[in-house]
Each structure stands twice: as C-alpha cells, then as structure tokens.
C-alpha cells in the first residue's frame, strides 16, 4: 500500500515538474515579448514625435495661407474651391509578435474644382492637402502606440501572474509532494528493516 502511494506521488511529481517547466518557459517567452514590444513602443513614440511636429508645422502653414486667402478672396471663393468629395485614406498594416497595427497611412485627395482666385488660394489648397496628409500619418502612428501600449500592459500582467502566482504555487506543490515521497520512502525502509529483524533473531 505504501509503495503504491509512493508510485502515485512520483507520478504526481512528474506531472507537476512538466507543468512547472511549461510555466517557466511561458515566463521566458513573455519576458522576451515584453522586451520586443517595449523596443517597438519606444520606436513608435519617436516616430509619433516626428509626425506630430510635421503635422503641427504643416497645420500652422495651412492656417497662415488660409488667413491670407480669406483676406484676398473671401469665404465664398474658398468654399467654391473646396473639394466636393471626401478624401480617401489608405492604411498600411504591419505588426510585431503577432500584433497588427497601422504602420503608415496615405491620403488620396479629392480633386479640387477649378477656381479663379488668387495665388494665395492655390497655396492654401496645397498647404491644407499637405497638412491633412501629415495629420493622417500622425493619427496612424498614435493608433499604433495605443495598440502596442495595451498589448505591452497585458503581457506584463500575464508575466506577473505566472511569475508571482503560478510558478510559486507549482513549486510549493512540488516541494510538498517530494517531502511526502521522502517520508513514505523512510517509512518503507523502516518497515522493511523491522520486518527483517524477527527473521534474523530466529536464526
């Protein structure tokens, strides 16, 4: 009976060792993923800083020319020069570690109707088209930052759960089973010794 308990204990220990190895391997993979995502997030933040500056500068330039053409051409001429259709946007998707997010975005500006305004109006149209293009690119990068930030936070939470809860619990269970196996083996050794003593005395 004791030997059966010992055998069951050893089988339980083997199963726990496998689960513990799986947990440790999972923790290593999550740690690697954290480093890759953190590096990618840093790159995206730098890219967002660049696209943000480009958008701000182009928006200021567009506002400047809008003010000039408003003074020269008036609001009616500006409205007549505005595109009748919406601008299209093409989004390029990419990713890292199985995560998908925008890596670039490009505008497909709608054609502007013919106008007879001043040169300032032409400059204003061009400046606003460029500003919109920079705004779209910046929005795509910001969305990528949001997605990678959320994934990194989730990865860190899963890693903490494995490292601080799952692995310690499995290690404690495995240590407890090994102690029980050692106790059972000592009991078995003593039982065998006690059983052999009467036989030796009878000789």
C-alpha positions as CSV (number, residue, x, y, z in Angstrom):
1,X,0.0,0.0,0.0
2,X,2.8,2.4,0.9
3,X,4.7,1.6,-2.3
4,X,1.5,2.4,-4.3
5,X,1.3,5.8,-2.6
6,X,4.9,6.4,-3.3
7,X,4.4,5.5,-7.0
8,X,1.4,7.8,-7.2
9,X,3.4,10.5,-5.6
10,X,6.2,10.1,-8.1
11,X,3.7,10.3,-11.0
12,X,2.2,13.5,-9.5
13,X,5.7,14.9,-9.1
14,X,6.5,14.2,-12.8
15,X,3.2,15.9,-13.9
16,X,3.9,18.9,-11.7
17,X,7.5,19.2,-13.0
18,X,6.2,19.3,-16.5
19,X,3.7,22.0,-15.6
20,X,6.4,23.9,-13.8
21,X,8.7,23.7,-16.8
22,X,5.8,24.9,-19.1
23,X,5.2,27.8,-16.8
24,X,8.9,28.8,-16.7
25,X,9.1,28.5,-20.5
26,X,6.0,30.7,-20.7
27,X,7.5,33.3,-18.4
28,X,10.7,33.4,-20.5
29,X,8.6,33.8,-23.7
30,X,6.6,36.6,-22.2
31,X,9.7,38.3,-20.9
32,X,11.1,38.2,-24.5
33,X,7.9,39.6,-25.8
34,X,7.9,42.4,-23.3
35,X,11.4,43.5,-24.4
36,X,10.4,43.4,-28.1
37,X,7.2,45.3,-27.6
38,X,9.0,47.9,-25.3
39,X,11.6,48.5,-28.0
40,X,8.8,48.8,-30.7
41,X,6.9,51.2,-28.4
42,X,9.9,53.4,-28.0
43,X,10.4,53.5,-31.8
44,X,6.7,54.4,-32.3
45,X,6.9,57.2,-29.7
46,X,9.9,58.7,-31.5
47,X,8.0,58.3,-34.8
48,X,4.9,59.9,-33.3
49,X,7.0,62.9,-32.1
50,X,8.3,63.3,-35.7
51,X,4.8,63.1,-37.3
52,X,3.3,65.3,-34.6
53,X,5.9,68.0,-35.4
54,X,5.3,67.7,-39.1
55,X,1.5,67.9,-38.6
56,X,1.8,71.0,-36.3
57,X,4.1,72.8,-38.7
58,X,2.0,72.0,-41.8
59,X,-1.2,73.0,-39.9
60,X,0.4,76.3,-39.0
61,X,1.4,76.9,-42.6
62,X,-2.1,76.0,-43.8
63,X,-3.7,78.4,-41.3
64,X,-1.3,81.1,-42.5
65,X,-2.3,80.8,-46.1
66,X,-6.0,80.4,-45.2
67,X,-5.8,83.8,-43.5
68,X,-4.2,85.4,-46.5
69,X,-6.6,83.9,-49.0
70,X,-9.6,84.8,-46.8
71,X,-8.4,88.4,-46.9
72,X,-7.8,88.3,-50.7
73,X,-10.6,86.0,-52.0
74,X,-13.3,85.9,-49.3
75,X,-15.2,83.0,-47.8
76,X,-17.3,82.3,-50.8
77,X,-14.4,81.8,-53.2
78,X,-12.8,79.5,-50.6
79,X,-16.0,77.4,-50.4
80,X,-16.2,77.2,-54.2
81,X,-12.6,75.9,-54.3
82,X,-13.2,73.2,-51.7
83,X,-13.4,69.6,-53.0
84,X,-16.9,68.2,-53.3
85,X,-15.8,64.7,-52.4
86,X,-14.3,63.2,-49.3
87,X,-10.6,62.5,-49.2
88,X,-9.7,58.8,-49.2
89,X,-7.2,57.2,-46.9
90,X,-5.1,54.1,-47.5
91,X,-3.9,52.4,-44.3
92,X,-0.9,50.1,-44.4
93,X,-0.9,47.5,-41.6
94,X,2.1,45.7,-40.1
95,X,3.0,44.4,-36.7
96,X,5.2,42.6,-34.3
97,X,4.9,39.5,-32.2
98,X,1.5,38.6,-33.8
99,X,0.1,42.1,-33.1
100,X,-1.4,44.1,-36.0
101,X,-1.4,47.9,-36.1
102,X,-1.1,50.7,-38.6
103,X,2.5,51.4,-39.8
104,X,1.6,54.1,-42.3
105,X,-1.3,55.9,-43.9
106,X,-1.6,57.9,-47.1
107,X,-4.3,60.3,-48.3
108,X,-6.0,60.2,-51.7
109,X,-7.0,63.8,-52.0
110,X,-10.2,64.5,-53.9
111,X,-9.8,66.8,-56.9
112,X,-10.4,70.5,-56.3
113,X,-12.8,72.3,-58.6
114,X,-11.4,74.9,-60.9
115,X,-11.2,78.3,-59.3
116,X,-10.2,81.8,-60.4
117,X,-8.9,83.0,-57.1
118,X,-5.6,84.5,-56.1
119,X,-2.3,82.7,-55.9
120,X,-2.8,82.6,-52.1
121,X,-5.9,80.4,-52.7
122,X,-3.7,77.9,-54.6
123,X,-1.1,77.9,-51.9
124,X,-3.8,77.5,-49.3
125,X,-5.3,74.4,-51.1
126,X,-1.8,72.8,-51.4
127,X,-1.0,73.6,-47.7
128,X,-4.2,72.1,-46.4
129,X,-3.7,69.0,-48.6
130,X,-0.3,68.5,-47.1
131,X,-1.5,69.2,-43.5
132,X,-4.2,66.6,-43.9
133,X,-1.7,64.1,-45.2
134,X,0.5,64.7,-42.1
135,X,-2.5,64.5,-39.8
136,X,-3.5,61.1,-41.2
137,X,0.0,59.8,-40.8
138,X,0.2,61.1,-37.3
139,X,-3.2,59.5,-36.4
140,X,-2.0,56.2,-37.7
141,X,1.1,56.3,-35.5
142,X,-0.9,57.3,-32.5
143,X,-3.2,54.4,-33.0
144,X,-0.2,52.1,-33.3
145,X,1.1,53.5,-30.0
146,X,-2.3,52.8,-28.3
147,X,-2.4,49.2,-29.6
148,X,1.2,48.3,-28.6
149,X,0.8,50.1,-25.2
150,X,-2.3,48.0,-24.4
151,X,-0.6,44.8,-25.6
152,X,2.5,45.5,-23.5
153,X,0.4,46.2,-20.4
154,X,-1.4,42.9,-20.9
155,X,1.8,41.0,-21.5
156,X,3.3,42.4,-18.3
157,X,0.2,41.4,-16.3
158,X,0.3,37.9,-17.7
159,X,4.0,37.6,-16.9
160,X,3.5,38.9,-13.3
161,X,0.7,36.3,-12.8
162,X,2.9,33.5,-14.0
163,X,6.0,34.6,-12.1
164,X,4.3,35.7,-8.8
165,X,1.4,33.3,-8.6
166,X,1.5,30.2,-10.9
167,X,5.2,29.3,-10.6
168,X,5.5,29.8,-6.8
169,X,2.3,27.7,-6.3
170,X,3.6,24.9,-8.5
171,X,7.0,25.0,-6.8
172,X,5.3,24.8,-3.4
173,X,3.1,21.8,-4.5
174,X,6.1,20.0,-6.0
175,X,8.1,20.6,-2.8
176,X,5.2,19.2,-0.7
177,X,4.9,16.1,-2.9
178,X,8.6,15.5,-2.7
179,X,8.6,15.7,1.1
180,X,5.7,13.2,1.2
181,X,7.6,10.9,-1.1
182,X,10.7,11.1,1.2
183,X,8.6,10.4,4.2
184,X,6.9,7.4,2.6
185,X,10.3,6.1,1.5
186,X,11.6,6.4,5.0
187,X,8.5,4.6,6.4
188,X,9.0,1.9,3.8
189,X,12.7,1.5,4.7
190,X,11.8,1.2,8.4
191,X,9.0,-1.2,7.7
192,X,11.4,-3.5,5.7
193,X,14.0,-3.2,8.5
194,X,11.5,-4.1,11.2
195,X,10.2,-7.0,9.2
196,X,13.7,-8.4,8.7
197,X,14.7,-8.2,12.4
198,X,12.5,-11.1,13.7
199,X,13.8,-13.3,10.9
200,X,17.4,-12.5,11.9
201,X,16.6,-13.2,15.6
202,X,15.2,-16.5,14.8
203,X,18.4,-17.7,13.2
